[in-house]
Amino acid sequence: MHLPSNLLCVISVAASILAPGVHGQDLRVDVLDFYGLRKVTESQIRKALDVREGGLLPRSKGDAEAKVDQIPGVVESHLEAVCCDEGKTILYVGIEERGAAHFDLREPPEADVNLPDEIAGAYNRFLEAAQLAARRGTIDEDLTHGHPLMADGSARAIQEMFPALVDQNLAQVRTVLRSSQDEVQRAIAAYVLVYATRKPDIVNDLQYALKDADPGVRNNAARGLVALSVLEKLDPAAGVQISATWFIEMLNSLSWSDRNRALKALQTLTDNRDPLVLDQLRTRALDALVDMARWKTLSHALPAVILLGRMAGMPEPDIQAAWNRGDRDAIIGLARKKPK
């Protein structure tokens, strides 16, 4: 696990990053949800998986995905369990059908390069402090500086060391992010790079990392870009410019974590309702957004609903009112209509 999430613990099916003595196969599926289904039906997937709400998670993620992959029309599948929204474990099943939009990832790099020990050591100490903070419930973060600063004093003190460490070793951090064969080293580089003082200079590196082969690298790069997008909004003079393009493409990822991160970033990046960005969303990710807007877990669906409402030209109060009424279909219907 490269970094504890602010809100949710994303777990691999039957993985061992749970509490001691608890195994993935001991967890029950409270919510089963899907994305990527066009011609393939939900009933086909349920039958292949033999999983139902109230039943246990599959014992093997790989075996379960192999069963789904055998369904005619499925190119690839991805299972991801998310714990815990209101104490519930959600199992997401994503599929890519033939001819569907595809989010390409790069092949893993092969260079034997590593970060300075000072950076790796500080990051590992930060992880320990962040995990303790999560247990205490002090997980809030301030992004207004263009990089995360946790409310927890111990974790924040370590984060405040990163700018100097990164500035002193900037070339090496960038090289590791782009070239290291070690995905853990790349993930650390992706996390710490955003603390560089000259933030406009590292935007391209983090956007490049959004297509890394490793999900931990993509996750940390996305987190950094979200912080930079907050700075861009609050202080245009900072010279930071974040492109929405790769986040829009990421909405078509097989990974729920990728999609979740992209949604959060795009909420900020569409605040100004740039018509070019909204048109790109419609062209490249309309079906993906509709899938996500219909997710059963409301906190996961809301960002997609907001983006669809903006695409439809709805004022923010109207989006909120429709959401409060439980009328997601009205927003989806308006978003599906071609703008005049």
Disulfide bonds with the S-S distance in Angstrom:
Cys83-Cys84 1.63
